[in-house]
């Protein structure tokens, strides 16, 4: 598998394609998104990695500043822009109650999400899917993004929608947003 990673080393979806750079998701960067599991720009612990690479596939504990007044819903997106595909892989997509300011570790599990969390379909089924980059492909960035939406998305209508369709459906203004980047390599 390391040979495949080396062959694909220069093929990556690209940072410019993550949700953060979509015009309809642009807004003030005023939500500080953080985790006790890793610092922004640091390596993610193996606990958060997928089972295929020896991890527990456990979503990290996350915390953020309170959403601004007028927030109807929070949209959470975790993407891997270093995947050797044409677009970043969406590892997690969820709608979150705007009253929440934190999620415990494991709160993004598809079978047992935390109260106030509605899991949507990701590139890889649904729920949290931790890092499992191709061995030898180099470091992968995992971009955790949180968007405070003025207009709520209809979670029932979007339950089966592809991630890019969900991201494109955001029509109202983004009142605030926050980002946390973690890295993982095999």
C-alpha positions in Angstrom: 0.0 0.0 0.0 2.9 2.4 0.6 3.8 2.1 -3.1 0.3 3.3 -4.0 0.7 6.3 -1.6 4.0 7.3 -3.2 2.6 7.0 -6.7 -0.3 9.3 -5.8 1.8 11.6 -3.6 1.3 14.7 -5.8 -2.4 14.1 -6.4 -4.6 15.9 -3.9 -8.0 17.6 -4.0 -6.7 20.8 -2.7 -7.3 23.3 0.2 -9.1 25.7 -2.1 -12.0 23.3 -2.5 -12.9 22.8 1.2 -16.2 24.2 2.4 -14.4 27.1 4.1 -13.7 28.7 0.7 -17.2 28.3 -0.8 -18.8 31.8 -1.4 -22.1 30.8 0.2 -20.3 29.7 3.4 -18.2 32.9 3.7 -18.7 34.8 6.9 -16.8 36.4 9.8 -14.2 34.1 11.4 -15.5 34.7 14.9 -16.1 31.3 16.3 -13.0 29.8 18.0 -13.2 26.0 17.3 -10.9 24.0 19.5 -10.3 20.5 20.8 -8.7 19.1 24.0 -7.4 16.2 21.8 -5.1 18.3 19.6 -4.1 21.9 18.9 -4.8 23.7 15.7 -2.2 22.6 13.1 -1.0 19.6 15.3 -1.1 15.9 14.7 -4.4 14.2 15.6 -4.1 11.3 18.1 -4.5 7.7 16.9 -7.7 7.5 19.0 -9.4 9.7 16.5 -8.1 7.7 13.5 -10.2 5.0 11.7 -10.2 1.4 12.9 -8.5 0.3 9.7 -5.3 2.1 10.8 -5.5 1.0 14.4 -7.6 3.9 15.8 -10.9 3.9 17.7 -12.8 6.1 15.1 -13.8 8.3 18.0 -14.7 11.9 17.1 -12.7 14.3 19.2 -14.2 16.5 21.9 -14.9 19.9 20.4 -15.8 23.3 21.9 -16.5 26.7 20.4 -17.7 30.2 21.3 -21.4 30.7 21.6 -23.1 31.3 18.3 -24.2 34.9 17.6 -27.8 36.0 18.1 -30.0 35.1 15.2 -28.3 31.7 14.6 -30.9 29.1 13.6 -28.5 26.2 13.2 -24.8 25.2 13.2 -23.4 23.2 10.3 -20.4 21.0 11.1 -18.1 19.8 8.3 -14.9 17.7 8.5 -13.0 17.4 5.2 -9.8 15.9 3.9 -8.4 18.1 1.1 -5.4 15.9 0.7 -7.3 12.8 -0.6 -6.2 11.8 -4.1 -9.6 12.7 -5.6 -11.0 15.7 -7.5 -12.8 17.0 -4.4 -12.1 16.8 -0.7 -13.5 13.8 1.1 -16.2 14.8 3.6 -15.5 12.7 6.7 -18.4 14.2 8.7 -21.4 16.3 8.1 -23.8 17.3 10.8 -26.4 19.8 11.9 -26.1 21.1 15.5 -28.4 22.9 17.8 -27.2 26.5 18.0 -27.5 26.5 21.9 -24.6 24.0 22.1 -21.1 25.2 22.6 -19.3 21.8 22.9 -19.5 18.2 21.9 -18.0 15.3 24.0 -15.7 12.8 22.4 -17.8 10.3 20.3 -20.7 12.8 19.9 -20.6 12.5 16.1 -21.3 8.7 16.1 -23.9 7.9 13.4 -25.6 5.3 15.7 -25.7 7.3 18.9 -25.2 11.1 18.2 -25.3 13.5 21.1 -28.5 15.3 21.9 -28.9 18.3 19.5 -26.8 16.7 16.7 -28.3 15.4 13.5 -25.9 13.4 11.4 -26.1 13.7 7.6 -24.5 11.7 4.9 -20.8 12.1 4.3 -18.6 10.9 1.5 -18.1 7.7 3.5 -21.7 6.7 4.6 -22.6 8.9 7.7 -21.3 9.8 11.1 -17.7 10.5 12.1 -15.0 8.8 10.0 -11.5 9.3 11.3 -8.3 9.7 9.3 -7.3 6.6 7.3 -5.0 8.1 4.7 -3.2 5.9 2.2 0.1 4.7 3.6 3.0 6.6 2.1 0.8 9.4 0.7 2.2 12.0 3.2 0.5 14.1 5.8 -3.3 14.7 5.4 -5.0 17.8 6.7 -8.4 17.2 8.4 -10.3 20.5 8.3 -13.0 20.8 11.1 -15.4 23.6 10.2 -18.3 25.1 12.0 -20.8 27.5 10.4 -23.4 29.5 12.2 -26.4 29.7 9.8 -29.1 32.3 10.0 -31.5 30.0 8.1 -31.9 26.4 9.2 -31.4 23.6 6.7 -34.2 21.0 6.4 -32.3 18.0 7.9 -35.1 15.6 6.9 -34.9 16.7 3.2 -31.1 16.5 3.3 -30.8 13.2 5.0 -29.9 11.3 1.8 -28.4 14.3 -0.1 -24.7 14.1 -1.1 -22.4 16.4 1.0 -21.8 18.8 -1.9 -25.5 19.2 -2.4 -25.9 20.0 1.3 -23.1 22.6 1.2 -24.6 24.1 -1.9 -28.0 24.4 -0.3 -26.9 26.9 2.3 -28.6 30.1 1.1 -28.9 32.4 4.0 -26.0 34.3 5.4 -23.3 32.7 7.6 -23.2 34.7 10.8 -19.9 33.3 12.1 -17.6 30.4 11.4 -14.7 28.7 13.0 -12.0 26.2 11.8 -9.6 23.7 13.4 -7.0 21.8 11.4 -5.5 18.5 12.4 -3.0 16.3 10.6 -2.5 12.6 10.3 0.0 10.5 8.4 0.8 6.8 7.9 
